[in-house]
Amino acid sequence: IKARLRRQVVEGRVPHAQLFCGPTGVGKLPMALALASSLLCTNRTPEGDPCGCCAGCKMVARYAHPDLHFIFPTIRKGSTSSSDTYLEAWRERLLTSPYFDNQDWLAALQVENQQPTFYVADSNAVIEKLSLVANQGGYKVMIVWQADKMSVEVQNKLLKILEEPPQLTVFILLTDAPERLLPTIASRVQRIDFPALRQEDIEQALCRQRGLQEADARTIARSANGNYTLALQQ
């Protein structure tokens, strides 16, 4: 998948809307962030990777690039709510780790027994933000986390901008349940399916990134069943 996305960037053939599908914990959000970093880099490598040093890369590393936008499920706060209301909590959660699930996100929101959702304000914000000229003069990237939680009303409001996106605009929709998206949405995105992670890859990541001993990493990786988020929670 990474090689495929790299080729798109290098060849200048990045689809305006992609749908990353797959179970929880297989790297959809980290991959979306990596693609966004490449697109927003002003000095990417010949292989399509971000340089990591330019102003764009540094802003993306803090998830604070003015042309990198997010919408995600939230709960109502006051009379209205939208992803922008919780943007600081979202950035903090990403900085902790881009591998997290709905329960982790509820904990970050400091709520229990509530079902986060998208609000019409989110779709209005998407249309407004993407109608503006890119702050840095290049791509604008909109990442939609848990896109399957969008109501029919929200999906329908986004349909037109998915059909006729502004120039150099890239949507990346992430979902564990693509069957919950409207057929009209699904037909306008290029779908990429993410498989469950291999046990040995999870084991190596736990050793390299978390400093676990091999035996402990092997035990956790075996029980994670291809889900790195679950491995991190153990």
N, C-alpha and C positions, 0 to 999 in steps of 0.2 A: 504494500500500500504506500509506504514511504517513497519507494522508487517511482511509483506511478505519479504521485503528487509532485515529486521533484521534476519529472519530465514535463508535466503540465506547466510548471513555473518557467523552466528553461526555454521551452518552446513557445511560451506566450499563449497557451491554450487552456487557461484556467477557466472551467465552467463558471457561469455566474451564480449557480446554486448547486450545492452538493449536499447529499444526505448520508451521514455516517451512521450506519446501523450496526447493532451488535449488542450482546449482553453487557451488563454492568461490569466495570473494572477491566475492560480490554484495551483501553487507551484511546477512545474516541475523542475525548476532550483534549488530552495532551497532543494528539495528532492535529486537531483543529488549531490549537495554539501555535504549533510548530509551523503549520501552513501559513497562518496569519503573520507570524514573524518573518517568514521568507518574503511574503508579498509586501510587507511594510518596510523591509530593509532597503536602504538606499545604496548598498554596496555588497549585494549578495555574491556568493562564489559562483564560478562557472558551472558547478554542479547543482545550483539552485538553493543552496543552504544560506541562511542568514549569516552575516559577518560577525554578529555579536558585539560589535564595537561602535557602530554608528548611532546617531541620536535616536533613530527609529527603533533599533534593537533594544536600546536601553529603556525606552519608554514601554515597549512591549513587555520587557522583563518585569516591569512593575505593574503591568496590565493597565497602564494609564496613557496609552497612545490615543491621541484625539481622533484617529481614524479607525480604531478598534472598538467595536461596540458589542454589547452583550444584552440579551434578554433571557430570563430564566424564571421558573415558577417562584412566586412569593406569596405571602399572606397579607391580608388587608391591614393597613396601618393608618388609623384615622379614617377620614371620609373617602380617601382614595389610596391606591397603591400601584406601584409599578416597579420594574427592575431598578430604575434609577434610585428609588428610595433605599434600596439595600446594596447599592454599588460598593460601598466601603466594606461591608461584610463579605461580599462576593470576592473582592480583591484579596482580602485577608485569607479567605478560604483557599483561593488559588495559590497564594504564596506559601501556605502550609503544605499543600500538595494538590495537584490537579486530578488526583485519583480520589474521588469521594462519591457517595451515593446520596439518595434522598434523605436518609436518616442523618447522615453527617451534615447535610445542608440544613435540616430542621434544627439540629443542635447549634449550628452557627447562627441561625435566626433566633435562637433562645426561645423556641416554642415547642410544645408537645401536643400530640394528638390533633394536629391540624393538617389539612391537606393543601399544600401550596398549589397555586394555579397561576395562569397568565390572566392579565386584565386588559381591557380594551385600551387602556393608557399605554400598554406596551406596544401594541400594534401602531398606535398613533405616533409614539416616539420613534419607532423604526422608520416610518414614512417621512417624518420630519427630519431626522438625522441624515438619512441617506439622500434626501433631496438637496442637501447642501453640498457645496464644492468641498472636496477633500482638503483637510487642513494642511497636509503636507504635499498636496498636489499629485498624489499617486492613487493607490487603491484605497477603498473603504471596505472593511470586513465586518460582517455582522454574524456573530455566533449565537445560535439559538440552542440552549441546553434543555434537554428533555422536551423536545418539540412536540411529542405526542400528548403532552398535557395542555396544549393550546385548545381552547374551546372552538367550536365550529365558527362562532362569530369572529374570533381573533384570526383564525386561519383564513376566513373569507376576506377579511380586511387586508391581509398581507398578500392575497392572491395577485392583485394587479401589479404590485411592485416586483413580485417574482416573475410575472409575465414580461414586464417591461422595466427591467432594472436600469438605474442610471449607469453611465459609463464607468468602467473599472470598479464596479461594485461586486463583491463576492459574499454570498450567503453560505454559511455552513450550519446545517441543521443536524442535531444529534438526537438519536432516539434508541431506546431499547425495544420499542414497540411500533414499528413502522406501519403496521396494519391499522393503527388508530388515526393516522393522518388521512385527510380527505384525498380521494383519488385525484382531484384537480391539483392538489399540492404535490402529491407523489409523482405526477406526470411531468412536472416542471423542474424536477431536480435530478441530478445524476447521482445514482445510488452507489455507495461503496459499502460492502459488508465486511465487518471486522470479525474474525474468528476468536474463539476463546484462546487465551495465552497458553503457551506450552509450560508444563510444570518446570522444566529446566530453566526456562527464561525467568520465571518468577523467582526460582531459587537463587539464580545468579544476581538478580536485581536486589533481593533482600540482603545478600552478602555484600554487594558492592555499595549500595545506597544506604543501607540501614545498619551495616556492620555486624550482622548476625553470623554466628558460627554455622558451618555447613550443615551439621546435623539438625540444628534448629530450623534453619531455612528450608531444608528438605521436608521436614515434618509439616511446616506451615504451608509450603507450596503444594504439597500433596492434598491437603484438606481444602485449599482455596478453590480448587476445581476451575482453574483458568481465569480467576477473578483476582486481579492484583489489589483492588480496593479491599476485598475481603481479607487478603493476606496482611495488609497493613493494619487492619482492625484487630488482628489476633495478638 
